[in-house]
Amino acid sequence: MAEPNDWNRQIIEEFHANGGKVGGPFEGATLLLLTTTGAKSGLSRTTPLVYMADGERLVIFASKAGAPTSPDWYYNLVAHPTVTLEVGTEKFNATATVVSGEERDRLYSQQAAKAPGFAEYQRKTTRVIPVVVLERQTNA
């Protein structure tokens, strides 16, 4: 199996080559590219992620396929909540906020209803999978 970084790189290249559309296991999925600043390294890291729209906000899920720990990108955006998003052919800065309680549960339930794999991810782990809301930054 390819290393995760090779896997992500291939998806990112396909995303850029096709205006935000990719095939394979993500064909037809709503996919964005999230660029975070490394919590420890300070380096930029780009990760392709499935997202859900919630009004003007975009919502991502730190599922890591139900692993016992959250993905690296989650720790990066907690440390540095200003992120860069690529959605389709558009690129913009956003502020990431981890939501909890009823809002977290509502958003996760909506995603699990659309993509049942997310319900399975939650069943596979004892941690509560973090839900992150991304809000576009406006130039004031």
N, C-alpha and C positions, 0 to 999 in steps of 0.2 A: 504494500500500500504506500502511496506517496506521503511524504511528510506533510503535516498540516500547512506549513508555510508554502510548499509547492502547490498544494490544493487551492489555497486562498489566492495565490498569485495567478493561477490559471483562471479562476473565476473573475478576478479583478481585470485581467487582460480581456476576457470575453465581454465583460460588462462595458469596458471602455470602447471596444471595437464595435459593439452593437447598440450603442445608445442606451445602456442600462438594462438590456435584455440578455438573459443567459439561458442555456439549455441544460440538459442533464437533470440531476435531481432537483434543481431549482427552476426548471422550466415552468413558466406561468406564475411563479411566486413573486410577491412584491419584495424586491431586493434593493437594499441601499448599501453604499460603502461608507463606513464609519472610520474616520481618522482621529485617533486619540494621541495624546502625548503620554509617553511611558511614565508610569508612577515612579519607577526607580531609575530608568535609563535617560528619561527626558527626550527620547527619540520618537519621531512620528511613526505610528503603526496603523495600517489600514486593514480593516476586516469587513468582508461581505456578510450582511445579516438580513434575515427576513424581518420585515416590519409590518406594522398595522397602522392605518391612519385613525386618528381620533379627533375629528374636527380638523383644525389647523395643525394639530400636533402629530408627531410621528412617535410610535411606541415600539421599543425593542425589548427583548426578553433575554436575560442572562442565563439561558437554560443549560448550555454546554451539554446538550443531549441527555440531561439528567445526571450528569457527573456529580460527585460529592462536593466539588468546589466550583465557584463561579469562574467564568472565563477571564483571561488576562485583561481584555478590553474593559471589562466592568471595573476592575480595580483602577485602571488608568483614568476612566472618566470620573470616578469618585474623587480621585486626587486632582484632576484637571477637568472641570465640567464644561469648559469651552471646547467644542469638537467641530470637525468639518464633516459635512454630509455631502454625498453625491447621490442624487435621486434622478434616474433617467440621465439627461444630459446637463442637468442643473447642479451646480456646486455652491454651497453656502455654509456659513457658520451657524452653530446652534448651541443652546445651553442644555445640558443634560441634568435631569432631576430624577432621583430615585423616589418612586412613590410607594406608599404603604397603605395598610388598612383596607378600607372599602374600595378606594380607588384602584389599588393594586389588584385586589381580587376581581373587581369588575373587568378590568382590562385583560387580565390573564384568562378569565373565563371566556371573554369574547374571542381571544386568539385561539384558545383550545377548541371552541366550537367551530371555528373556521379551519383549523389545522389540528386534527386530533392527536398528532404526534406530540404536541405541547402538553396535553393531558397525560400522556404516557411519560414524558420527561419528569413531570412533577411526581408521578407515582414512583418513579425509579430512585428518587432521592429523598433524604430526610430534611434537606434545607428548603426554605421557602425561596423559590426562584425569583430573583429580583426583576422588577419591571421598571424600565427607564423611559421617561417622557423626554422627547427632544423638541425644543421650541426654537424656531428660527430667530436669530438675532436680527434686529432691525438697526440700520445705521441712523442714529439719532443726530 
